[in-house]
């Protein structure tokens, strides 16, 4: 940007009054900010300053505080600080904010979810944990419940947990939309795949909220593989035999291991414990894993798919996104193949399912992917897209909030969609012969695929391609945690359109036209949004803002990537279309355009012949242009502010007046 003409008077117009301007993109019904851009002259390089900033703009209650859980610095030097809310020193569940700073330490945006609790809310339990837990379990009619120690939270700033190893005292918004002081506990009611966090009222003993902790997906599977043909895999040697195990994958410290679960059932907790303890290696004498040996009645060649698929998924995230394993901390990736279920809770039966499981039993952490052999609808569930889908649930768990995207309603649908997106991306990156927009096409026996990202409504369980349109499932309905495997079609279709483009009329009657940017660029946008912007309760609107923000950070405003991301969300019924350019105001010297409230005008070209008055206490006008800004006959009055931000030149043609107490800035 080059300034062509400026008056010396400007040296006298800067004041200490308004240090920043906030452009609110999304808010709660009471006006509390969920997502906002920040125009600031004030550097906030420290955690202390970030907390003060959050408290100020959120107008928090006196006893509200935040502690820093995590900091991520991206490859552009931007810093993303993740904060957890507390009230009177007690954690507010899903009260989270992310403060985004540029490489110079200036806050440029924030997003999150604030819990505004009643001042008179109870802070001391009426019931003991033992009493509340017994009542909650009894009233919920849960059988054979096992109580587990809670995971220790990893946090940069130390937070003193209110509770013991078995429970934590928290504030939570219940299903009744009321705030509760509650005991958080992790339990398994009989079936290990029903592991969940429960929140039990300290006052009544009622279970007021349930958070599923196992992310289920009817999916499918893939080395000589069952689904992907001959592939090179990496193994290790043990006592003269080769096994499906490797260490230091891709120069990292990540190991990948594939085990035979020996067709044991996985239903109860002791099933998990004994099954994992008794699982054995798949071995071969000469490291040539042929179809003659493994394409057998037990479908052992599906284990080759699982191993190769985990390798490809690790390689994709490592080489494309710089991630080391699902937790970005080199944790071992474990596959368990030949897993069965129990019919009616006791009869072992083959399983039409695959899932990611992360379960802490005392000091033992059981974490990995578990794959069934198929029963009626599926072959062994180890296809490449399913493997990537399940590992992606682990990525989400370790990237978003404290335990991933809440697995219900809109956030649960986004959770499922992200896994489908990464399944498509890994297939696209690792192969050239897959239907990347079909999920599970290799393993389905009764129908063409599980889900179709290009045409969500065409599958056996039709999905919506439009928010609130045909096939949309009420997120408050209890089935499938509020339709997480149904409503995921909305973001799936958004990603397809962002990648490949398309035009049509959507399910709520709006015509759209999206120009695709390619799957590689689309994937970079999604990864940045997931790891740096999403919080536990991210809904479709926040997902929109996060992805547009990511596109803007990666490529700049007014770029095809930002336009594509915005218009693809419009196509699926979330938000407005991208506003076209250029901007040419028609004001005259005697009747200029007058701005009396905070306004931001963005042009992807020039802003020409600008005649404007900005007036009023703390009123801010921001003019942004990808080209030049030409202004004339401009007045900034009564403690107002004008910001000009051009990629090209700023030309002040004539008559520019800034009164005392007002501000003018060129960025």
VOGU-3710 file (C-alpha; in Angstrom, 3 decimals, decimal comma):
1> xxxxxxxxxx> 0,000/0,000/0,000  1,359/3,480/-0,952  0,000/6,718/0,487  -0,211/9,392/-2,215  -1,360/12,408/-0,192  -1,932/13,060/3,488  -2,349/16,185/5,634  -0,004/16,996/8,519  -3,136/17,482/10,620  -3,379/13,688/11,037
11> xxxxxxxxxx> -0,561/13,752/13,566  -2,900/15,386/16,037  -6,019/13,248/15,696  -5,035/9,980/17,371  -6,497/9,518/20,830  -6,292/6,825/23,508  -10,057/6,366/23,642  -10,960/3,616/21,200  -8,145/1,072/21,039  -9,996/-1,477/18,953
21> xxxxxxxxxx> -13,024/-2,011/16,741  -15,093/-5,201/16,813  -16,900/-6,629/13,791  -19,342/-9,216/15,171  -19,955/-12,117/12,772  -21,989/-14,352/15,086  -23,556/-13,897/18,511  -25,868/-15,508/21,040  -29,459/-14,329/21,426  -28,425/-11,969/24,232
31> xxxxxxxxxx> -25,750/-10,370/22,041  -22,791/-12,221/23,558  -20,063/-12,587/20,923  -19,471/-16,038/19,425  -17,254/-14,931/16,525  -15,743/-11,518/15,847  -12,978/-9,807/13,891  -10,896/-7,293/15,786  -9,337/-4,118/14,391  -6,859/-3,103/17,080
41> xxxxxxxxxx> -3,998/-0,678/17,678  -3,163/-2,414/20,927  -0,736/-5,287/21,065  -1,794/-8,217/23,261  1,206/-10,479/23,322  0,625/-12,004/26,757  -1,891/-14,468/28,118  -2,846/-11,986/30,826  -3,774/-9,379/28,224  -5,830/-11,912/26,253
51> xxxxxxxxxx> -7,858/-12,788/29,334  -8,493/-9,140/30,128  -9,574/-8,573/26,548  -12,027/-11,511/26,671  -13,512/-10,327/29,947  -13,930/-6,798/28,617  -15,633/-7,538/25,307  -17,755/-10,407/26,701  -18,812/-8,211/29,636  -18,252/-11,135/31,969
61> xxxxxxxxxx> -19,517/-11,432/35,506  -17,092/-10,449/38,262  -16,275/-14,012/39,268  -15,754/-15,336/35,731  -12,223/-16,279/34,747  -10,380/-18,169/31,997  -7,349/-20,437/32,036  -5,118/-21,267/29,080  -5,431/-24,872/27,918  -3,362/-24,843/24,758
71> xxxxxxxxxx> -1,460/-22,665/22,274  -0,984/-23,534/18,614  1,274/-21,511/16,318  0,598/-22,113/12,638  3,010/-22,015/9,712  2,154/-18,361/9,052  3,221/-17,324/12,552  -0,332/-16,796/13,822  -0,941/-17,858/17,418  -4,187/-19,509/18,530
81> xxxxxxxxxx> -4,741/-19,480/22,308  -7,451/-21,813/23,631  -9,116/-20,809/26,899  -11,510/-22,585/29,277  -14,095/-20,597/31,254  -14,585/-20,915/35,020  -17,124/-19,333/37,373  -16,225/-18,983/41,054  -13,317/-21,303/40,249  -15,601/-24,063/38,891
91> xxxxxxxxxx> -15,264/-25,157/35,275  -18,097/-24,166/32,907  -18,527/-27,152/30,585  -18,228/-26,147/26,897  -17,397/-22,565/27,934  -14,459/-22,086/25,564  -12,848/-19,265/23,595  -10,008/-19,131/21,113  -8,020/-15,903/20,801  -6,286/-15,561/17,425
101> xxxxxxxxxx> -3,219/-13,302/17,192  -1,156/-12,335/14,182  2,608/-12,794/14,113  3,078/-9,316/15,633  0,989/-10,193/18,691  -2,164/-8,253/17,802  -5,519/-9,916/18,462  -7,259/-10,244/15,088  -10,264/-12,408/15,965  -11,935/-14,452/18,699
111> xxxxxxxxxx> -14,513/-17,220/18,664  -16,128/-19,405/21,261  -19,083/-20,117/23,483  -19,682/-18,172/26,697  -21,757/-19,475/29,577  -23,574/-16,573/31,251  -24,646/-18,148/34,515  -27,181/-16,755/37,000  -25,553/-14,848/39,851  -27,557/-16,819/42,406
121> xxxxxxxxxx> -26,703/-20,281/41,044  -25,852/-22,802/43,751  -22,142/-23,352/44,229  -22,235/-25,944/46,999  -23,604/-29,461/46,404  -26,724/-30,545/48,257  -26,071/-34,239/47,626  -22,820/-36,109/47,996  -21,358/-37,579/44,836  -22,177/-41,089/46,041
131> xxxxxxxxxx> -25,803/-40,174/46,707  -26,287/-38,252/43,466  -24,575/-40,969/41,418  -26,686/-43,777/42,893  -29,905/-41,836/42,222  -28,868/-40,828/38,702  -28,018/-44,390/37,720  -31,210/-45,766/39,278  -33,533/-43,172/37,731  -31,911/-43,603/34,299
141> xxxxxxxxxx> -32,416/-47,381/34,505  -28,801/-48,011/33,493  -27,630/-51,580/34,141  -24,238/-52,939/35,197  -22,730/-49,467/35,381  -18,972/-49,176/35,814  -17,523/-45,910/37,126  -14,104/-44,973/35,752  -11,480/-42,460/36,834  -11,673/-39,243/34,836
151> xxxxxxxxxx> -8,864/-38,337/32,466  -6,427/-35,798/33,800  -6,820/-32,632/31,778  -3,721/-31,465/29,928  -3,437/-27,711/30,248  -0,713/-25,078/29,982  -2,042/-23,136/32,956  -2,669/-25,194/36,060  -6,321/-25,517/36,978  -7,352/-26,864/40,381
161> xxxxxxxxxx> -10,037/-29,469/39,683  -12,992/-29,379/42,040  -13,452/-33,068/42,827  -11,616/-36,390/42,978  -10,273/-38,965/40,531  -13,867/-40,214/40,017  -15,770/-36,948/39,562  -15,382/-33,263/38,847  -17,654/-30,492/40,079  -18,752/-28,382/37,086
171> xxxxxxxxxx> -21,419/-26,064/35,776  -23,267/-27,440/32,756  -26,225/-26,399/30,604  -28,645/-29,316/30,863  -31,062/-30,698/28,310  -33,701/-28,544/30,009  -31,718/-25,436/28,899  -31,056/-24,524/32,536  -27,688/-24,211/34,262  -26,826/-26,848/36,853
181> xxxxxxxxxx> -24,088/-27,457/39,380  -23,274/-31,033/38,494  -20,947/-33,938/39,058  -19,148/-35,001/35,872  -18,335/-38,711/35,789  -17,252/-41,204/33,150  -19,232/-44,437/33,082  -19,899/-47,502/30,984  -23,430/-48,865/31,335  -22,762/-52,504/30,424
191> xxxxxxxxxx> -21,655/-52,085/26,794  -18,162/-50,621/26,296  -19,216/-48,810/23,119  -21,765/-46,885/25,212  -19,009/-45,266/27,277  -20,102/-41,727/28,152  -19,596/-38,726/30,384  -22,648/-38,088/32,533  -23,475/-34,855/34,318  -25,542/-35,438/37,468
201> xxxxxxxxxx> -27,263/-32,602/39,310  -25,715/-31,974/42,723  -29,127/-30,802/43,888  -31,563/-33,479/42,612  -29,440/-36,414/41,462  -30,960/-36,208/37,974  -28,779/-36,920/34,931  -29,067/-33,513/33,265  -26,694/-34,080/30,323  -24,985/-37,011/28,598
211> xxxxxxxxxx> -21,882/-36,784/26,397  -21,178/-39,901/24,242  -17,475/-40,787/24,193  -17,354/-43,524/21,535  -17,740/-42,338/17,956  -19,518/-45,041/16,024  -19,709/-45,390/12,289  -21,013/-48,143/10,055  -18,022/-48,113/7,771  -15,799/-50,385/5,722
221> xxxxxxxxxx> -12,293/-51,620/4,974  -8,910/-52,214/2,944  -2,978/-54,923/1,307  -2,130/-58,233/-1,571  -5,068/-56,204/0,116  -8,712/-57,110/-0,045  -9,931/-53,777/-1,387  -6,980/-51,911/-2,907  -4,939/-54,596/-4,639  -1,182/-55,048/-4,248
231> xxxxxxxxxx> 0,322/-52,402/-1,947  3,677/-51,861/-0,286  3,487/-51,990/3,484  6,056/-51,629/6,256  6,456/-54,405/8,837  8,981/-55,478/11,432  10,757/-58,738/12,172  10,232/-60,720/15,374  11,816/-64,112/16,060  12,320/-64,840/12,393
241> xxxxxxxxxx> 8,801/-63,799/11,338  7,415/-60,568/9,978  4,435/-58,904/11,627  2,083/-56,027/10,839  3,920/-53,569/13,023  6,337/-50,714/12,444  8,058/-47,950/14,368  9,239/-44,469/13,410  6,815/-44,085/10,503  7,878/-41,442/8,002
251> xxxxxxxxxx> 10,800/-40,246/10,105  8,492/-39,549/13,075  8,256/-41,383/16,393  4,854/-42,854/15,545  4,367/-46,615/15,536  1,582/-48,401/13,618  0,383/-51,791/14,829  -2,333/-54,117/13,536  -3,628/-56,914/15,776  -5,901/-59,918/15,441
261> xxxxxxxxxx> -8,743/-59,643/17,982  -9,388/-63,346/17,327  -13,102/-62,864/16,690  -13,681/-62,166/20,365  -16,688/-60,019/21,263  -16,312/-56,407/22,410  -19,298/-55,469/24,530  -18,428/-55,357/28,223  -15,422/-53,628/29,762  -13,778/-56,948/30,553
271> xxxxxxxxxx> -14,274/-57,864/26,862  -12,070/-54,895/26,006  -9,496/-55,685/28,653  -9,188/-59,388/27,841  -9,569/-58,869/24,090  -6,716/-56,370/23,910  -4,571/-58,455/26,279  -5,113/-61,595/24,174  -4,911/-59,973/20,742  -2,053/-61,381/18,669
281> xxxxxxxxxx> 0,105/-60,236/15,773  -0,582/-61,117/12,175  2,646/-62,799/11,012  4,243/-63,961/7,769  7,366/-65,998/7,060  8,769/-64,092/4,079  7,096/-60,655/4,223  5,229/-61,435/1,018  1,603/-61,267/2,207  -0,154/-62,970/-0,695
291> xxxxxxxxxx> -3,812/-63,489/-1,470  -3,177/-67,227/-1,496  -2,273/-67,001/2,195  -4,634/-64,318/3,494  -7,699/-64,216/1,234  -9,251/-66,910/3,378  -12,510/-67,693/5,123  -11,469/-65,485/8,062  -10,913/-62,512/5,718  -7,379/-62,023/7,038
301> xxxxxxxxxx> -6,482/-59,942/3,992  -8,719/-57,262/5,529  -5,979/-56,834/8,147  -3,595/-55,908/5,333  -6,028/-53,180/4,335  -6,175/-51,948/7,925  -2,397/-51,745/8,207  -1,825/-50,134/4,812  -4,772/-47,776/5,344  -3,415/-46,591/8,696
311> xxxxxxxxxx> -0,025/-46,017/7,042  -1,608/-43,963/4,266  -3,696/-41,944/6,723  -0,651/-41,168/8,855  1,399/-40,278/5,753  -1,316/-37,955/4,437  -1,652/-35,943/7,644  2,107/-35,964/8,250  3,149/-34,806/4,771  0,217/-32,491/3,963
321> xxxxxxxxxx> -0,666/-31,008/7,353  2,502/-31,615/9,382  0,668/-33,756/11,959  2,286/-36,613/13,868  -0,386/-39,238/14,613  -3,968/-38,555/15,663  -2,916/-36,607/18,769  -0,048/-34,773/17,017  2,187/-36,274/19,714  3,358/-39,500/18,013
331> xxxxxxxxxx> 0,963/-41,819/19,841  0,917/-45,362/18,479  -1,834/-46,026/15,930  -3,452/-49,370/16,791  -5,812/-51,414/14,617  -7,818/-54,317/16,008  -9,273/-56,569/13,309  -11,834/-59,423/13,641  -13,911/-57,792/16,398  -17,349/-59,191/17,208
341> xxxxxxxxxx> -20,388/-57,889/19,113  -22,825/-59,604/21,501  -26,446/-60,226/20,531  -28,787/-59,253/23,392  -25,714/-58,641/25,486  -24,402/-62,198/25,669  -24,359/-64,167/22,352  -21,182/-63,446/20,274  -22,122/-62,292/16,778  -20,265/-60,797/13,801
351> xxxxxxxxxx> -20,285/-57,004/13,726  -21,465/-54,653/10,954  -19,478/-51,783/12,407  -16,151/-50,019/12,894  -15,348/-47,392/15,473  -12,716/-45,254/17,171  -12,485/-45,913/20,910  -10,552/-43,956/23,531  -11,109/-45,336/27,007  -9,178/-44,778/30,238
361> xxxxxxxxxx> -9,338/-47,629/32,749  -7,404/-46,456/35,757  -3,890/-45,899/34,449  -4,470/-47,977/31,301  -5,477/-46,105/28,158  -7,191/-48,202/25,486  -7,123/-46,249/22,252  -7,469/-47,380/18,688  -9,682/-48,497/15,802  -11,823/-51,617/16,055
371> xxxxxxxxxx> -13,120/-53,318/12,908  -15,868/-55,895/12,528  -15,870/-58,635/9,877  -19,318/-57,657/8,624  -22,569/-59,465/9,205  -25,461/-58,752/6,853  -24,783/-55,433/5,134  -20,980/-55,271/5,001  -17,841/-57,167/4,193  -14,951/-56,720/6,660
381> xxxxxxxxxx> -14,948/-53,015/7,484  -11,336/-52,088/6,689  -11,538/-50,040/3,502  -9,252/-47,027/3,164  -11,940/-44,365/3,577  -13,340/-46,070/6,681  -9,882/-46,360/8,261  -9,197/-42,663/7,608  -12,691/-41,849/8,914  -12,053/-43,601/12,239
391> xxxxxxxxxx> -8,555/-42,185/12,759  -10,019/-38,749/11,995  -12,323/-39,133/15,012  -9,139/-39,370/17,074  -7,774/-36,249/15,390  -10,968/-34,380/16,219  -10,868/-35,598/19,828  -7,357/-34,229/20,306  -7,814/-31,008/18,299  -11,174/-29,554/19,342
401> xxxxxxxxxx> -12,097/-28,512/22,871  -11,067/-30,824/25,707  -12,613/-33,994/24,254  -13,520/-33,209/20,644  -16,714/-31,958/19,046  -19,710/-32,787/21,226  -21,188/-35,906/19,645  -24,789/-34,834/19,296  -26,890/-32,415/17,276  -25,119/-30,047/14,902
411> xxxxxxxxxx> -21,665/-30,412/16,479  -21,985/-34,205/16,215  -22,969/-33,929/12,537  -19,886/-31,758/11,910  -17,796/-34,356/13,773  -19,060/-37,077/11,414  -18,652/-34,865/8,357  -15,034/-34,069/9,199  -14,326/-37,815/9,311  -15,991/-38,320/5,923
421> xxxxxxxxxx> -14,042/-35,361/4,516  -10,735/-36,845/5,678  -11,755/-40,236/4,290  -12,238/-38,625/0,874  -8,990/-36,653/1,140  -6,888/-39,691/2,085  -8,397/-41,734/-0,774  -7,727/-38,900/-3,209  -4,120/-38,536/-2,002  -3,204/-42,227/-1,709
431> xxxxxxxxxx> -4,984/-43,733/-4,740  -6,137/-42,956/-8,264  -8,817/-45,621/-8,631  -11,305/-44,855/-5,846  -14,686/-43,145/-5,885  -13,528/-40,461/-3,487  -16,980/-38,918/-2,953  -18,513/-42,268/-1,945  -18,006/-43,473/1,619  -17,799/-47,232/2,160
441> xxxxxxxxxx> -18,341/-48,270/-1,453  -15,730/-51,051/-1,155  -17,433/-52,893/1,684  -21,182/-52,455/1,296  -23,041/-55,590/0,218  -26,669/-54,456/0,125  -26,373/-51,016/-1,492  -23,806/-48,944/-3,436  -22,263/-47,047/-0,513  -22,843/-45,705/2,975
451> xxxxxxxxxx> -22,853/-41,997/2,099  -22,490/-39,985/-1,094  -20,850/-36,598/-0,570  -21,670/-35,533/-4,136  -25,346/-36,491/-3,834  -26,245/-36,904/-0,148  -29,902/-37,731/-0,760  -29,198/-40,726/-3,021  -28,152/-43,292/-0,399  -30,049/-45,945/1,530
461> xxxxxxxxxx> -30,286/-43,521/4,475  -30,899/-40,225/2,610  -29,036/-37,214/3,934  -29,844/-33,516/3,489  -27,700/-31,408/1,185  -29,270/-28,253/2,635  -29,559/-27,049/6,222  -33,235/-27,423/7,160  -34,093/-28,834/3,728  -35,371/-32,276/2,632
471> xxxxxxxxxx> -34,039/-35,177/4,758  -32,944/-32,789/7,531  -33,171/-34,519/10,910  -34,317/-32,598/14,004  -31,105/-32,281/16,092  -33,226/-32,423/19,250  -34,545/-35,866/18,330  -32,789/-38,535/20,369  -32,183/-41,026/17,538  -28,532/-41,276/16,467
481> xxxxxxxxxx> -27,628/-38,505/18,941  -29,758/-36,046/16,981  -29,091/-37,412/13,508  -25,297/-37,038/13,446  -24,951/-39,562/10,603  -27,784/-37,864/8,682  -27,164/-34,126/8,983  -23,469/-34,617/8,255  -24,583/-34,561/4,607  -24,800/-30,747/4,774
491> xxxxxxxxxx> -21,089/-30,186/5,420  -20,183/-33,147/3,203  -21,915/-31,463/0,277  -20,343/-28,104/1,182  -16,890/-29,710/0,935  -17,735/-31,363/-2,385  -18,901/-28,023/-3,841  -15,869/-26,173/-2,480  -13,621/-28,764/-4,130  -15,384/-29,423/-7,445
501> xxxxxxxxxx> -17,947/-26,614/-7,758  -21,506/-26,839/-9,020  -24,731/-24,944/-9,668  -28,342/-25,793/-8,884  -31,218/-24,775/-6,634  -30,892/-25,987/-3,051  -33,463/-27,604/-0,770  -34,839/-24,281/0,478  -35,268/-22,783/-3,002  -32,100/-20,692/-3,381
511> xxxxxxxxxx> -30,193/-20,845/-6,676  -26,422/-21,127/-6,290  -23,296/-21,228/-8,419  -20,013/-22,304/-6,815  -16,619/-22,328/-8,512  -14,499/-25,127/-7,051  -10,947/-24,562/-5,805  -9,784/-28,218/-5,802  -9,762/-30,774/-3,012  -6,190/-29,992/-1,878
521> xxxxxxxxxx> -6,893/-26,327/-1,143  -10,266/-27,209/0,364  -8,579/-29,704/2,708  -6,063/-27,101/3,934  -8,961/-24,789/4,773  -10,819/-27,501/6,712  -7,734/-28,629/8,657  -6,946/-25,067/9,706  -10,555/-24,482/10,751  -10,761/-27,760/12,709
531> xxxxxxxxxx> -7,477/-27,431/14,585  -7,387/-23,668/15,188  -10,961/-22,404/15,347  -13,576/-25,031/16,210  -14,746/-25,558/19,792  -16,725/-28,377/21,414  -20,120/-26,898/20,533  -19,348/-25,606/17,031  -22,568/-25,525/15,011  -22,991/-25,097/11,250
541> xxxxxxxxxx> -22,900/-21,313/11,455  -19,639/-21,305/13,422  -18,214/-23,936/11,052  -19,014/-21,498/8,247  -17,226/-18,631/9,968  -14,240/-20,832/10,876  -13,736/-22,093/7,326  -14,152/-18,655/5,731  -11,706/-17,254/8,289  -9,262/-20,067/7,481
551> xxxxxxxxxx> -9,571/-19,365/3,746  -8,978/-15,677/4,391  -5,896/-16,363/6,525  -4,449/-18,797/3,979  -5,231/-16,913/0,774  -6,378/-13,385/1,633  -9,695/-11,613/1,249  -11,349/-11,363/-2,151  -9,668/-14,570/-3,315  -11,373/-17,449/-5,141
561> xxxxxxxxxx> -10,865/-19,561/-2,021  -12,796/-17,161/0,231  -15,483/-16,643/-2,401  -15,782/-20,405/-2,942  -16,026/-21,217/0,775  -18,667/-18,527/1,290  -20,782/-19,451/-1,725  -20,584/-23,184/-0,957  -22,072/-22,508/2,489  -24,815/-20,436/0,848
571> xxxxxxxxxx> -25,462/-23,385/-1,462  -26,118/-25,655/1,526  -28,362/-23,108/3,231  -25,940/-21,559/5,745  -25,288/-17,807/5,464  -25,314/-15,386/2,557  -23,566/-15,325/-0,804  -20,291/-13,490/-1,251  -20,983/-9,792/-1,921  -19,824/-8,780/-5,426
581> xxxxxxxxxx> -17,497/-5,845/-6,159  -16,429/-3,130/-6,932  -17,871/-0,490/-4,582  -18,708/2,892/-6,095  -20,517/5,323/-3,836  -22,790/7,910/-5,466  -22,620/10,576/-2,781  -21,931/14,170/-3,806  -20,074/16,956/-2,045  -23,281/18,420/-0,706
591> xxxxxxxxxx> -25,088/15,115/0,039  -22,444/12,555/0,961  -23,079/9,070/2,241  -23,305/9,450/6,022  -22,255/6,603/8,306  -23,583/6,856/11,858  -23,020/3,260/13,036  -20,132/0,794/12,844  -19,711/-0,255/9,207  -17,211/-2,317/7,234
601> xxxxxxxxxx> -17,126/-2,082/3,433  -15,001/-4,615/1,555  -14,153/-4,387/-2,134  -12,290/-6,950/-4,186  -11,376/-4,168/-6,606  -11,164/-0,393/-6,024  -13,218/1,897/-3,813  -13,752/4,944/-6,000  -14,975/8,531/-5,608  -15,690/8,150/-1,910
611> xxxxxxxxxx> -17,560/11,081/-0,371  -18,402/10,186/3,218  -19,107/11,507/6,702  -18,342/9,374/9,754  -19,895/10,851/12,854  -20,810/9,841/16,385  -19,110/8,670/19,556  -17,023/5,508/18,901  -18,526/5,036/15,408  -16,009/3,286/13,140
621> xxxxxxxxxx> -15,985/2,995/9,338  -13,543/0,526/7,807  -12,899/0,606/4,064  -10,974/-2,421/2,740  -9,974/-2,810/-0,910  -7,952/-5,368/-2,821  -7,131/-2,519/-5,209  -6,963/1,242/-4,571  -8,975/3,551/-2,319  -9,818/7,021/-3,654
631> xxxxxxxxxx> -11,454/9,381/-1,134  -12,610/12,985/-1,273  -14,755/15,369/0,739  -14,383/13,215/3,848  -15,300/14,319/7,382  -14,600/12,369/10,585  -16,465/14,012/13,442  -17,555/13,715/17,076  -15,091/11,059/18,316  -15,564/8,825/15,259
641> xxxxxxxxxx> -12,898/6,857/13,394  -12,075/6,076/9,752  -9,761/3,198/8,759  -8,521/2,837/5,175  -6,974/-0,548/4,312  -5,874/-0,983/0,678  -3,604/-3,506/-1,006  -2,854/-0,805/-3,591  -2,782/2,974/-3,208  -4,708/5,290/-0,890
651> xxxxxxxxxx> -5,439/8,557/-2,728  -6,838/11,543/-0,836  -8,153/13,675/-3,658  -9,536/16,731/-1,850  -11,043/18,152/1,336  -10,229/15,919/4,260  -11,257/17,035/7,764  -10,726/15,163/11,045  -11,902/17,025/14,116  -10,239/16,961/17,524
661> xxxxxxx> -10,989/13,700/19,341  -11,689/11,729/16,166  -9,262/9,348/14,488  -7,980/8,425/11,057  -5,800/5,423/10,257  -4,202/3,917/7,161  -3,272/0,257/7,580
//
